[in-house]
Amino acid sequence: KAAFFAAFFWGLLRGVDVLRQAMAASPWAQARPALLTLLPMGARIVKFGIWGMAVVAVLSQFGFQVAGLLAGLGIGGLALALAAQKTVEHLFGSISIGVDQPFRVGDFVKVEDFVGTVEAIGLRSTRFRTLDRTVVTIPNGKLADMRLESFSARDRMRLSCTVGLVYGTTAAQMREVLAGLERVLREHPRIWPDAVVVKFKEMAASSLDIEVMAWFQTSDWGEFQAIRQEVLIRVLEVVEKAGTSVAFPTQTVHVAR
């Protein structure tokens, strides 16, 4: 019986290796690089449990009293779990990040009060490179409960601005500017045509405000900056061609005798 149990548990140990290799080669795991780093550690933990059960089963076949051993292992395991509570929390946080994949290495993200690039996702913590070139390290247990915003997941980027015209602008000039701004946006090759907003918004304190909003089909920040610059220059050309100008904050004071 002892030999049978030894062979049985040996087969389980080999099965863990086969399962780990199969999971590592699966497309699901290949799409989650952070999870690949957790597979070896998870396999070792499972093997440790199998070894413990194998020792207890073989010793019981030779007549040893394993009840006291199991009680001791239970108390020792409880003490170890209490001592390693934070470590276990961070480990499960790593598993949660690896499975859900809110971000990947190289993604540009916003975490609570800072933005940065994900440099490394470890078993205990994740490191971010901020815009100031500093490194922020956050334990995975805490990171799993934080509000995360990934800029790399965007499929398009939004241009939103307000164009204020001087109060001397006539109704005909306003219509010409509105038509020209919409034409500038819709003629752009990277525009997302389903949502282009060019509307006369309000008569503000010192300007006639036009709301301009559009989405461009790019996820690269550098390309979006170039597109935004090009569009804003053409906005100025449209305003100048209509014979009006962009307003700036002014106040008119009337002095009465």
C-alpha contacts under 8 A as a table, 3 or more apart, distances in Angstrom:
res1	aa1	res2	aa2	distance
1	K	4	F	4.93
1	K	5	F	6.19
1	K	61	Q	6.75
2	A	5	F	5.17
2	A	6	A	6.12
2	A	57	A	7.59
2	A	58	V	5.05
2	A	59	L	7.99
2	A	61	Q	5.74
2	A	62	F	7.53
3	A	6	A	5.00
3	A	7	A	6.13
3	A	58	V	8.00
4	F	7	A	5.17
4	F	8	F	6.05
5	F	8	F	4.93
5	F	9	F	6.09
5	F	54	A	6.98
5	F	57	A	6.90
5	F	58	V	6.54
6	A	9	F	5.37
6	A	10	W	6.00
6	A	54	A	6.66
6	A	58	V	7.01
7	A	10	W	5.00
7	A	11	G	6.17
8	F	11	G	5.18
8	F	12	L	6.46
9	F	12	L	4.87
9	F	13	L	6.24
9	F	50	I	6.81
9	F	51	W	7.61
9	F	54	A	6.00
10	W	13	L	5.10
10	W	14	R	6.35
11	G	14	R	5.15
11	G	15	G	6.03
12	L	15	G	4.86
12	L	16	V	6.28
12	L	50	I	7.50
13	L	16	V	5.21
13	L	17	D	6.80
13	L	47	K	6.11
13	L	50	I	7.08
14	R	17	D	5.24
14	R	18	V	6.40
15	G	18	V	5.02
15	G	19	L	6.04
16	V	19	L	5.09
16	V	20	R	6.08
16	V	43	A	6.47
16	V	46	V	7.62
16	V	47	K	7.27
17	D	20	R	5.10
17	D	21	Q	6.23
17	D	43	A	7.24
18	V	21	Q	5.25
18	V	22	A	6.15
19	L	22	A	5.06
19	L	23	M	6.10
20	R	23	M	5.18
20	R	24	A	6.10
20	R	39	L	6.55
20	R	40	P	7.44
20	R	43	A	6.73
21	Q	24	A	5.05
21	Q	25	A	6.23
22	A	25	A	5.25
22	A	26	S	6.23
23	M	26	S	5.14
23	M	29	A	6.39
24	A	29	A	5.74
24	A	30	Q	6.89
24	A	36	L	6.36
24	A	39	L	7.48
25	A	29	A	6.97
25	A	30	Q	6.80
26	S	29	A	5.48
26	S	30	Q	6.29
27	P	30	Q	4.92
27	P	31	A	6.13
28	W	31	A	5.41
28	W	32	R	6.79
29	A	32	R	5.07
29	A	33	P	6.90
29	A	35	L	6.57
29	A	36	L	6.42
30	Q	33	P	6.09
30	Q	36	L	7.49
32	R	35	L	5.48
32	R	36	L	6.91
32	R	98	G	6.37
32	R	99	V	7.24
32	R	101	Q	6.93
33	P	36	L	5.27
33	P	37	T	7.18
33	P	98	G	7.54
33	P	104	R	7.79
34	A	37	T	5.74
34	A	38	L	7.24
34	A	97	I	7.61
34	A	98	G	4.92
34	A	101	Q	7.97
34	A	104	R	7.54
34	A	121	I	6.38
34	A	122	G	7.79
35	L	38	L	5.23
35	L	39	L	6.66
35	L	95	I	6.87
35	L	98	G	4.47
35	L	99	V	6.62
36	L	39	L	5.43
36	L	40	P	7.84
37	T	40	P	6.72
37	T	41	M	7.73
37	T	122	G	7.81
37	T	123	L	7.61
38	L	41	M	5.45
38	L	42	G	6.07
38	L	94	S	7.91
38	L	95	I	7.15
38	L	123	L	7.02
39	L	42	G	5.06
39	L	43	A	6.07
40	P	43	A	5.10
40	P	44	R	6.27
41	M	44	R	5.09
41	M	45	I	6.32
42	G	45	I	5.17
42	G	46	V	6.33
43	A	46	V	5.17
43	A	47	K	6.11
44	R	47	K	4.99
44	R	48	F	6.10
45	I	48	F	5.10
45	I	49	G	6.46
46	V	49	G	5.19
46	V	50	I	6.31
47	K	50	I	5.00
47	K	51	W	6.08
48	F	51	W	5.13
48	F	52	G	6.30
49	G	52	G	5.15
49	G	53	M	6.38
50	I	53	M	5.15
50	I	54	A	6.07
51	W	54	A	5.00
51	W	55	V	6.20
52	G	55	V	5.32
52	G	56	V	6.35
53	M	56	V	5.21
53	M	57	A	6.06
54	A	57	A	5.13
54	A	58	V	6.10
55	V	58	V	5.32
55	V	59	L	6.05
56	V	59	L	5.29
56	V	60	S	6.13
56	V	66	V	6.55
57	A	60	S	5.27
57	A	61	Q	6.56
58	V	61	Q	5.22
58	V	62	F	6.74
59	L	62	F	5.23
59	L	63	G	6.68
59	L	64	F	5.58
59	L	66	V	7.27
60	S	63	G	5.25
60	S	64	F	5.20
60	S	65	Q	6.59
60	S	66	V	6.25
61	Q	64	F	7.42
65	Q	68	G	6.85
65	Q	69	L	7.64
66	V	69	L	4.90
66	V	70	L	6.05
67	A	70	L	5.16
67	A	71	A	6.23
68	G	71	A	5.04
68	G	72	G	6.12
69	L	72	G	5.08
69	L	73	L	6.09
70	L	73	L	4.98
70	L	74	G	6.04
71	A	74	G	5.04
71	A	75	I	6.28
72	G	75	I	5.20
72	G	76	G	6.00
73	L	76	G	4.98
73	L	77	G	5.82
74	G	77	G	5.05
74	G	78	L	6.14
75	I	78	L	5.10
75	I	79	A	6.23
76	G	79	A	5.12
76	G	80	L	6.07
77	G	80	L	4.99
77	G	81	A	6.01
78	L	81	A	5.06
78	L	82	L	6.25
79	A	82	L	5.22
79	A	83	A	6.18
80	L	83	A	5.07
80	L	84	A	5.96
81	A	84	A	5.16
81	A	85	Q	5.74
81	A	88	V	7.88
82	L	85	Q	5.17
83	A	86	K	8.00
84	A	87	T	5.13
84	A	88	V	6.07
85	Q	88	V	5.22
85	Q	89	E	6.16
86	K	89	E	4.92
86	K	90	H	6.23
86	K	141	G	7.97
87	T	90	H	5.20
87	T	91	L	6.13
87	T	124	R	7.28
88	V	91	L	4.91
88	V	92	F	6.19
89	E	92	F	5.32
89	E	93	G	6.14
89	E	141	G	5.27
90	H	93	G	4.80
90	H	94	S	6.19
90	H	123	L	7.44
90	H	124	R	5.34
90	H	125	S	7.27
90	H	139	P	6.20
90	H	140	N	4.95
90	H	141	G	4.00
90	H	142	K	7.51
91	L	94	S	5.05
91	L	95	I	6.42
91	L	123	L	6.04
91	L	124	R	6.02
91	L	140	N	7.27
91	L	141	G	7.15
92	F	95	I	4.92
92	F	96	S	6.12
92	F	141	G	6.92
93	G	96	S	5.01
93	G	97	I	6.19
93	G	140	N	4.84
93	G	141	G	4.33
93	G	142	K	7.50
93	G	143	L	7.38
93	G	144	A	5.58
94	S	97	I	5.13
94	S	98	G	6.04
94	S	122	G	7.36
94	S	123	L	5.74
94	S	124	R	6.78
94	S	125	S	7.68
94	S	140	N	5.50
94	S	141	G	7.18
94	S	144	A	7.96
95	I	98	G	5.00
95	I	99	V	6.11
96	S	99	V	5.26
96	S	100	D	5.96
96	S	101	Q	7.93
96	S	144	A	6.96
97	I	100	D	5.35
97	I	101	Q	5.29
97	I	102	P	6.62
97	I	140	N	7.76
97	I	144	A	6.61
98	G	101	Q	5.37
101	Q	104	R	6.70
102	P	148	L	7.40
102	P	150	S	7.40
103	F	107	D	6.24
103	F	109	V	7.64
103	F	118	V	7.87
103	F	150	S	6.56
104	R	107	D	5.61
104	R	118	V	6.89
105	V	117	T	7.78
105	V	118	V	5.00
105	V	119	E	5.65
105	V	120	A	5.97
105	V	121	I	7.00
106	G	117	T	5.82
106	G	118	V	5.13
106	G	119	E	6.16
107	D	117	T	5.55
107	D	118	V	5.57
107	D	150	S	7.06
107	D	151	F	7.42
107	D	152	S	5.50
108	F	115	V	7.33
108	F	116	G	5.65
108	F	117	T	4.43
108	F	118	V	6.57
108	F	150	S	6.24
108	F	151	F	5.60
108	F	152	S	5.64
109	V	115	V	5.68
109	V	116	G	5.70
109	V	117	T	6.20
109	V	118	V	7.33
109	V	148	L	7.09
109	V	149	E	5.54
109	V	150	S	4.31
109	V	151	F	5.50
109	V	152	S	7.18
110	K	113	D	7.36
110	K	114	F	5.83
110	K	115	V	4.22
110	K	116	G	6.54
110	K	148	L	5.96
110	K	149	E	4.95
110	K	150	S	6.33
110	K	151	F	7.56
111	V	114	F	5.64
111	V	115	V	6.16
111	V	146	M	7.14
111	V	147	R	6.20
111	V	148	L	4.99
111	V	149	E	6.52
112	E	146	M	6.88
112	E	147	R	5.92
112	E	148	L	6.93
114	F	130	T	7.35
115	V	130	T	5.99
115	V	131	L	7.04
116	G	128	F	5.74
116	G	129	R	5.13
116	G	130	T	4.04
116	G	131	L	5.93
117	T	128	F	5.39
117	T	129	R	5.07
117	T	130	T	6.46
118	V	121	I	7.66
118	V	126	T	7.61
118	V	127	R	6.24
118	V	128	F	4.62
118	V	129	R	6.45
119	E	126	T	7.70
119	E	127	R	5.53
119	E	128	F	5.39
119	E	129	R	6.35
120	A	126	T	5.74
120	A	127	R	5.32
120	A	128	F	7.34
121	I	125	S	6.53
121	I	126	T	4.51
121	I	127	R	6.63
122	G	125	S	5.26
122	G	126	T	5.69
123	L	140	N	7.76
124	R	139	P	5.87
124	R	140	N	5.86
124	R	141	G	7.96
125	S	137	T	6.47
125	S	138	I	5.47
125	S	139	P	4.06
125	S	140	N	4.79
126	T	137	T	5.69
126	T	138	I	5.55
126	T	139	P	6.40
126	T	140	N	6.34
127	R	135	V	6.48
127	R	136	V	5.64
127	R	137	T	4.47
127	R	138	I	6.60
128	F	135	V	5.52
128	F	136	V	5.11
128	F	137	T	6.41
129	R	133	R	5.82
129	R	134	T	5.75
129	R	135	V	4.70
129	R	136	V	6.50
130	T	133	R	5.17
130	T	134	T	5.43
130	T	135	V	6.27
130	T	136	V	7.23
131	L	134	T	7.41
138	I	142	K	7.07
138	I	143	L	6.30
139	P	142	K	5.63
139	P	143	L	6.15
140	N	143	L	4.74
140	N	144	A	5.96
141	G	144	A	5.59
141	G	145	D	7.26
142	K	145	D	5.51
142	K	146	M	6.60
143	L	146	M	5.13
150	S	153	A	5.75
150	S	154	R	7.73
151	F	154	R	5.74
152	S	219	S	6.99
153	A	219	S	7.94
154	R	157	M	6.99
154	R	219	S	5.81
155	D	217	Q	6.68
155	D	218	T	6.46
155	D	219	S	5.65
156	R	215	W	6.24
156	R	216	F	5.47
156	R	217	Q	4.47
156	R	218	T	4.93
156	R	219	S	5.50
157	M	215	W	5.45
157	M	216	F	5.39
157	M	217	Q	6.67
157	M	218	T	6.30
157	M	219	S	6.41
157	M	224	F	7.20
158	R	213	M	7.15
158	R	214	A	5.76
158	R	215	W	4.36
158	R	216	F	6.36
159	L	212	V	7.75
159	L	213	M	5.52
159	L	214	A	5.24
159	L	215	W	6.04
159	L	216	F	7.61
159	L	228	R	7.02
160	S	211	E	7.83
160	S	212	V	5.80
160	S	213	M	4.47
160	S	214	A	6.69
161	C	211	E	6.41
161	C	212	V	5.41
161	C	213	M	6.60
162	T	209	D	6.28
162	T	210	I	5.58
162	T	211	E	4.82
162	T	212	V	5.92
163	V	209	D	5.66
163	V	210	I	5.02
163	V	211	E	6.55
163	V	212	V	7.26
163	V	246	V	7.25
164	G	207	S	5.17
164	G	208	L	5.25
164	G	209	D	4.33
164	G	210	I	6.17
164	G	246	V	5.69
164	G	247	A	5.44
164	G	248	F	7.74
165	L	169	T	6.80
165	L	207	S	5.30
165	L	208	L	4.95
165	L	209	D	6.40
165	L	210	I	7.93
165	L	244	T	7.24
165	L	245	S	5.87
165	L	246	V	4.57
165	L	247	A	4.82
166	V	169	T	5.89
166	V	206	S	7.26
166	V	207	S	5.16
166	V	208	L	6.29
166	V	244	T	7.23
166	V	245	S	6.14
166	V	246	V	5.94
166	V	247	A	4.48
166	V	248	F	7.72
167	Y	206	S	7.18
167	Y	207	S	5.81
167	Y	208	L	6.27
167	Y	247	A	7.89
168	G	244	T	7.68
169	T	173	Q	6.13
169	T	174	M	6.58
169	T	244	T	5.94
170	T	173	Q	5.17
170	T	174	M	6.21
171	A	174	M	5.00
171	A	175	R	6.29
172	A	175	R	5.22
172	A	176	E	6.26
173	Q	176	E	5.01
173	Q	177	V	6.15
173	Q	242	A	5.64
173	Q	243	G	7.13
173	Q	244	T	7.16
174	M	177	V	5.14
174	M	178	L	6.18
175	R	178	L	5.11
175	R	179	A	6.18
176	E	179	A	5.27
176	E	180	G	6.03
176	E	242	A	6.31
177	V	180	G	5.02
177	V	181	L	6.04
177	V	238	V	6.19
177	V	239	V	6.01
177	V	242	A	6.33
178	L	181	L	5.32
178	L	182	E	6.34
178	L	198	V	6.44
178	L	199	K	7.04
178	L	200	F	7.63
178	L	210	I	7.96
179	A	182	E	5.34
179	A	183	R	6.15
180	G	183	R	5.04
180	G	184	V	6.18
180	G	238	V	5.92
181	L	184	V	5.11
181	L	185	L	6.43
181	L	198	V	6.96
181	L	235	V	6.24
181	L	238	V	6.84
182	E	185	L	5.24
182	E	186	R	6.15
182	E	196	V	7.47
182	E	197	V	7.75
182	E	198	V	6.07
183	R	186	R	5.26
183	R	187	E	6.00
184	V	187	E	5.46
184	V	188	H	6.66
184	V	231	V	7.20
184	V	234	R	7.02
184	V	235	V	7.57
185	L	188	H	5.54
185	L	191	I	6.86
185	L	196	V	7.49
185	L	214	A	7.48
185	L	231	V	7.31
186	R	189	P	7.92
186	R	191	I	6.46
186	R	193	P	6.73
186	R	196	V	7.69
187	E	191	I	7.80
188	H	191	I	5.59
190	R	216	F	5.42
190	R	217	Q	5.37
190	R	218	T	7.42
191	I	214	A	7.39
191	I	215	W	6.17
191	I	216	F	4.56
191	I	217	Q	6.10
192	W	195	A	6.67
192	W	196	V	7.77
192	W	214	A	7.36
192	W	215	W	5.47
192	W	216	F	5.47
192	W	217	Q	6.02
193	P	196	V	6.40
195	A	214	A	6.34
195	A	215	W	7.14
196	V	212	V	7.93
196	V	213	M	6.09
196	V	214	A	4.87
196	V	215	W	7.43
197	V	211	E	7.11
197	V	212	V	5.55
197	V	213	M	4.93
197	V	214	A	6.31
198	V	210	I	6.83
198	V	211	E	5.68
198	V	212	V	4.78
198	V	213	M	6.69
199	K	210	I	5.56
199	K	211	E	5.31
199	K	212	V	6.89
200	F	208	L	7.69
200	F	209	D	6.21
200	F	210	I	4.43
200	F	211	E	6.33
201	K	208	L	7.78
201	K	209	D	5.45
201	K	210	I	5.11
201	K	211	E	5.68
202	E	208	L	6.19
202	E	209	D	5.40
202	E	210	I	7.32
203	M	206	S	7.95
203	M	207	S	6.34
203	M	208	L	4.78
203	M	209	D	6.27
204	A	207	S	5.23
204	A	208	L	5.92
204	A	209	D	6.57
206	S	247	A	7.14
206	S	248	F	7.06
206	S	249	P	5.58
206	S	250	T	5.86
206	S	251	Q	7.27
207	S	247	A	5.65
207	S	248	F	7.32
207	S	249	P	7.66
216	F	224	F	7.62
218	T	223	E	7.29
218	T	224	F	6.78
219	S	224	F	7.63
220	D	223	E	5.42
220	D	224	F	6.27
221	W	224	F	5.04
221	W	225	Q	6.23
222	G	225	Q	5.18
222	G	226	A	6.52
223	E	226	A	5.17
223	E	227	I	6.26
224	F	227	I	4.97
224	F	228	R	6.01
225	Q	228	R	5.09
225	Q	229	Q	6.17
226	A	229	Q	5.18
226	A	230	E	6.25
227	I	230	E	5.17
227	I	231	V	6.16
228	R	231	V	5.17
228	R	232	L	6.09
229	Q	232	L	5.27
229	Q	233	I	6.23
230	E	233	I	5.33
230	E	234	R	6.39
231	V	234	R	5.15
231	V	235	V	6.20
232	L	235	V	4.87
232	L	236	L	6.46
233	I	236	L	5.23
233	I	237	E	6.47
234	R	237	E	4.88
234	R	238	V	6.23
235	V	238	V	5.14
235	V	239	V	6.34
236	L	239	V	5.13
236	L	240	E	6.16
237	E	240	E	5.15
237	E	241	K	6.04
238	V	241	K	5.13
238	V	242	A	6.27
239	V	242	A	5.29
239	V	243	G	6.78
239	V	244	T	5.93
239	V	245	S	5.98
239	V	246	V	7.32
240	E	243	G	5.34
240	E	244	T	5.89
240	E	245	S	6.18
241	K	244	T	7.68
